[in-house]
Amino acid sequence: MSTSTSTTTIADDARPGDPASFFHIKALVKQAGLMGRRRDYYAWTAGVLVALLGGIVTGVILLGDSWFQLLMAAALGIVLTQFAFLAHEAAHRQILSSGKSNDRLGRFLANIVVGISYQWWMQKHNKHHATPNTIGRDPDIEWDTISFQPVDAQRQTGVLKWITHRQGYLFFPLLTLEGLNLHVQSIKHLFVAQRVKRRRRELTGIFLRLSVYVTLVFLVLPVGIAFAFLGVQLAVFGIYMGGSFAPNHKGMPMVPANSRIDFFSRQVLTSRNVMGRTRFGNAALSVVFGGLNYQVEHHLFPSMPRPNLHGVSEIVRSYCAEHRIPYTVATVRESYAQVITYLNKVGLSARDPFDCPMITQFRPV
């Protein structure tokens, strides 16, 4: 097990692993019977989420003119994130048997339930899976208010520079805007991208969902509470989404764009698993993180159903220990601490090394 927080690349001094490693692991996973679908698990999960969504709608109607509606808004943000996890799993072909069936399910969940573009997510996320933490190729490490690479941090000026210097500590406060950002970026993609499958269908679905949702909120609630309801729902959604994906790769080694590292090493060395102390704890984390806590295994087997990932992790972890391949595991607290430390380190790299804080405060702007 490794708990490294290295921010260097796994480039020049790293020796390529054995390209056959993945095929050996895959054979062991097949032998253990972990490749099959788990429709029962997903049917049960979807049923629980639909029931919770119905309970929230009922609660909103019964509460009426009350600031306790903000608790309903927070609950809605959590449930919508869980639906987003299901859309993510459908995109990876984890739920149903055929690609078309998974796409139909994923598009419905993303467009109609969550309100974001399925095709935007697919395009962005597939690039990430192919080249995780790869400089110039992984869209998840590109600048977007937060700088994940020193070169991006050094480009910032004005307010953005101030944010960059403190971005680790500001990470979670900034995530309150991530929910809104996801909606905006996905809709923007549908308008400006040159080639988007079912562009009109997605735009129609998303705008129908957003218009119906916002209209109902303002019909049921007083104007002030309605605005607060939408704000809390989006803030919780953004924190939950960002907080679930951030521990997976942030602070793990970077890969140069032209690196020839093998598939197995690329996926294992750039990923971090978030684990509990007990099997029950890991099962609970799998629900909370939508299976993303098993990030190493998810990247090795993207179409692997969520409930099978624990068994796969035992096989991969044992193989890595035997072959002395770094396999990074952290608790929830450790993972977030590593992410914040990494972001602060990148942010501080933008500071002028010759700046004296005492002199800087008297320097004219």
N, C-alpha and C positions, 0 to 999 in steps of 0.2 A: 504494500500500500504506500502511496505517496501523497503528500499534502503540499507539494511544491506550489509556490506562488510566483514562479519565474515569469518575467515579462519579456524575456529574450526569445529569439527565434530558435526553432529546432533545426537550424540550418546547417552551418558549416561543420560543426563538430559532431553532428549526429550521424550515426551509421544507419543506412537503410536496413529495415527489418527483412525477414524472409517473406517474399510475396505469397508463399504457400500457407502462411499462418492463418489467413482468413478461411481458406478452404478446409483446413484441418478443424478449426473451430466450428465451421458450418456443419461438418460431418458429425461432430460431437453433439451439436444442438439437434440435428435430425434424429440421431440415435436416441436422444433423451425424449423424443416425441414432443418437442416444443414449437414446431413449425405450424401447427394447425390453427384454424380460426377459433374464436371464443365468442360466438354469437350470443350465448346465454349471458355472459358477463355484460356485453354491451346493451343487450335488451333490458337487463335489470338496471343498469346505470342510466339509460335513457328514460326508463319508467320513473325512476326516482327524481330525475331532473325535471321531467314534465310535471310531476306531482308538486315539487317545490315551486316551480314557476306558477302553477295554478294557485298554490297557497299564498304566494306573494301578491298576485292579482286580487285575490279575495281579501287579503289583509289591507291592501290599498283602498279598496272600495269601502270596507267596514270602518277603517280609521277616519276617513273623511278629512275634515279641516283640523289637522293635528301635525305638529312638528315631529311626532313619532314616525311620520312617513319617511323620514330620513333613514330610519332603521330598515324600512322596506327597500329603500333605494340602495343601501349598502348590500342587502341580501340579494337584490337583483343583479348588482355588479358581480357578485360572487358566482351566481348561477349562470349568468351569461358567459363568464370566463370558462366555466365547466363545459358549457355547450361549445365554446371555441376549441377546447381540448378535443372534443369529439369530432369537430370539423377537421382539426389537424390530423387526427387518426384516420379519418375517412380519406383524406388527401394522400396518406401513406398506404392506402389499401389494407388497413389493419382490420376493418370491421366486416365488410361483406366480401363475397367471393370474386366478383368481377370488378374491373376497373371502372366501367360505366356506372355500375350501381353505387360504388363508393363515391364517384364524382357527383352523381345526382344527390346523394345524401349530404356530402360535404358542401355542395353549392347551396342546398336548402338551409343547412345549419348556419353557414357563413352569411349568406345574403339575407334570408328572411328572419332568422332568429337573432343572430349577433349584429348584423348590419354592416359587414365589411365584404370586400371583394374576394371571392374564392380564387379567381385566376391570378390576382395580384399576389395573394399569399403563396399560391403554388409556385409561381415564377421565382419569387424572392427566396422562398424556403428551399426549393430544389437546388438553387445555386449554393446556398449555405451548406446543404448536406454533401454536395459534391466536393466542396473546397472549404471546410471549416477552418476559421482563423487563418485563412490564406490571404496574404497581403495583395490587395488589388483585385481579388476575386470573390471574397465572401462579403455579401452586402450587409451582413450583420455587424461588421466592424467598420463600416463606413461612417463618416461623421454625420451626426444628426443631433445637434445641441451638445451631446456628449462626445468627447474625443477618446477613441479607443487606441489611437496610435500617436506617439510623440509628434510626428510630422504634422498631424492634423491639429494638435494642441498648439503648436508654434505658429499656426496661421491665424489664430483668432485675435480679434482686436475689440476694443471697447467693452461693452457689457458682456459679450460672449467670452472675452479673455478673462474677465472677473469670474464668470461662472466656471470656466475651464480650470482655473487655479483651485477651485473648491468643489469640483464636480463629484468627488467621492462622497462628501458630506451632503451634497445637494441631490444625490442620485434619487433617493426615495421621494423627496418633495417634487422633483421634476417628473417623476412617474405619474403624478396626479394628472398631468396633461397628456400622458401617453394614450389614454383611451380615445380622446378627441383626435390625437395625431393619427391613430390607426384608421379611424373613419375617414379623415381628410386625405391621407396618403393613398388609401385604396380607391377612393372615388376619383382622385386626381389621376391615378394610373389608368382608370377606365376611360378617361377623357383624352389623355395625351399619348398613351402608348400606341405604337403603330399597329401592332397585331395583338388582339385580345379575343380569345374564343368566347362566343356568346356575349359579346359586349353589351348589346341592347337588353338582353335578358337579365344580365346582372344589374345594370343600371336601373331597370324597371323594378326589380325585386328589392334592391337596396332603398331606393327612394320611396317605394310603397311602404316598406317596413318603417323607415324613419318618419315619414309623414303620419302614418297611423299611430305610431308610438307617441310622438310628440303631441299630436292632437288629443289623444286620450288622456295624457298626463295633464294637459291644461284644461280639459273638460271636467276632470274629476277633482283636481286640486286648485286652490286659490293660486293666483299668479306668483306670489312670492315663494310659496312652498313648492310650486311646480318647477321654478327655476332652480331652487335649492336641490330638489329631487334629482333633476337631470345632472346637476353638477356633482353631487355625491355619487350617483350611479357611475358616471364616467370616470371619476377619480378612483373609485374602488376597482373598477374594471381595469384601468391603466396600471395601478399599483400591483394588482394581482397578476395580470399578464406579464408585465415587465419583471416583476419579482420571481416569476416562475421560469422565465427563459434566461435571465441574467446569470444565475450561478453555473450554467452549463458549460460556458467557454470563456467567460470574461476572466482575465488574469492567467489563463493557460497560455503555453508557448504559441508563438506565431509561426506560420510557415511561409517562406519566401514564395513569390509567385511562380517561379520556375523550378521549384523543388521537385525532385523525382522520388520522393518518399513513397513507399508502398501504401496501399489502401488501408490495411490493418493498422499500421503505425500511425498514419495520418489521423485516423478516427480516434484511436485510443489516447494518443499523446496530447491531443488538443481538447479532450473532453474531461469533465469532472462529474462524478456521481455524488449525489447528496443522499446520505444514508442515515438511518436511525441506529439506535443501540440494540434493538431487538427486531425479530421478524415482524411482530405486530406493528412496531414503529415504522418499518419499511413499507408495510402494507398501507398504513395510514398516509405516509408521504406519497405513495403512488397515487392515491386518490386526490390528495391536495395538489400535487404537481402534475396531475394528468399523465403520469408515467414518465415525465421528463426528468425525474430524479435518477433514473437509470439511463443517463445520457450516453454513456459509452456503448451500451448494448443497443440503444435506439439508433445510434449512428451506424453501427455494424449491421443491424437488421431493421431497417426502417419500416418494413411491413409486419414486424412482429407485434402481435396483440399485447396490449398493456399487461394483462395478468401473467404473461409468460416471461416477462423481462427479468423477474427475480431469479428464476431458474437459470436463465442464460447468463446472468451476471456471475453466478457461482462458477460456471464453466470458464468464462472469460477471465475472471479474477485468478482462478487456479492456474490457468495457462500462462498468464502474465507473470505470476509469481515464479513459476517453474522456469520461465525463459528470461527472467529479470527485465521485464518490460514495465516501465513506470505505469501504474494504474492508480489514478488519483481519486481519492474518496475524502469527503468532508461532511461534517454535520451541517445542519441548516445554519447555525450560528457561524461556524467556521467558514462556510462557503460565502456568506454575505460579507464577512470580515475581509476575506481575500479579495472579493470584488471591489469593495470600497478602498482597500489599500492600493490595489492596482490602479483604479481610476484616479486616486489622488497622486500616485506616482507619475502617471502620464500627464496629469494636469500641471504638476509642479515642474515637469520637464520643459514647459513653455516659458518659465521665468528666466529672466536674464541672470546668469550666474554671478554677474558683477554688481547686481542690485543689492544695496544695503537697505534693509527695511527702515532703519532709523533715518537715513538720508532721503529715501524715496518719499516719506510722508511729508517732507518739507519741499519737495521738488514741485515747481509750478506745472499745472496741467496744460 
